[in-house]
Amino acid sequence: MQKPSESWQKLQRATAERAYRTVIEPLKLIDVTFFAACILYLIGFFQLQYFDYRDGVTWLMGAQILLVAIAGLLVPILIGSFVTIHLTKRRLESALLQSG
């Protein structure tokens, strides 16, 4: 079996780079949002779990509980997108390494 020609390898690399630029880079916002939601959820969970709030509930604590609840809803919603983007990114990076 013959090796692929140099022009074919260049075309394959250019295609993989373009796919990376058009698919992965714009979706980095999902990564940042997922990590922020995870961190906010964990901080809020531990704060609500281990601190004593016998003084009553304030507006600030109510806002914090609402934010933690929203982050808790976002985590399972965004995890599918995050895993899909991560696997696609790994596949494109391996294609770039093989062509280069």
N, C-alpha and C positions, 0 to 999 in steps of 0.2 A: 504494500500500500504506500502511496506517495505521501510525502509531507504536504501540508497546505502551503500554498504560495504566499509570498510576503505580502502581496496586495490583499489577499484574503484575510490574513492575520491583522493587517492594518484596519480593514473594514470592520472586522469583528470587534476590535478594540474600540474603534470610534463609536460603533453602535452601543457597546456596553457603557462607554463614558456618557454618551447622550442619554441613555436610559437612566443612568444614575443621576444625572443633572435634572432630568425632567420629572423623575418619580420620587427619588429619595430626598433630595434637598428641600423641595417645598413642604414635605411632610415632617420636617424636623420639629415643627410646632407641636405636633401630636406627642413626640417624645418629651418635650419640655412640659407640656400640660400633664402628661401621665406622671412624670416624676414629681411635679409640684403637687398634684392631687394625692399621691402616695405619701409624701412628706407631711402635707397638711393633715391628712387623715391620721397618720401615726402620732404626730404631735398632739393633735386634739384628743385622740383616743387615750393616750397615756395621761394627759392632763386631766381629762374628765374621770379617768379611772382611779388615779392615785391622789388627787388633791381633794380636800374637804371643803364643801361649799355650803356650810350651815348658815351663813349670813344672809342667804337669799340670792335670788337670781337678778342680775342687773341687765341693762340693755346690752352692755358689752358682752356679757356671757351668753345672752340669747343670740347675738350675732355670731359669736364663736361657735355655738352649737349648730346654727344654721349652716355656716361654712363647712364644718366638719361633716355634716349630713350630706351636703352637696358633693364634697370630695369623696365621701364614701359611695355615693351613687356613680360618680365618674370613674372610679377605679375599675369596676368590672366592665363598664362600657368601653373604656379605652384599652383594656388589656388585649383584646382581640386585634385591634388596629396596631398596637405596639408590637405584638408578636409577628404579625404579618409583615410589617415594615422591616423588622429586624431580620427575618428570614430572607426576604427579598434582597435586602442590603448585603447579606452574607453571600448570597448566590451571585449577585452582580460583582462583588469584590473578587470572588473566586474566578469568575469569567475574565475579569481584568487581569488577574495574576496569570492565568493560563495563556492569555493572548500576548502578554508582555514578556 
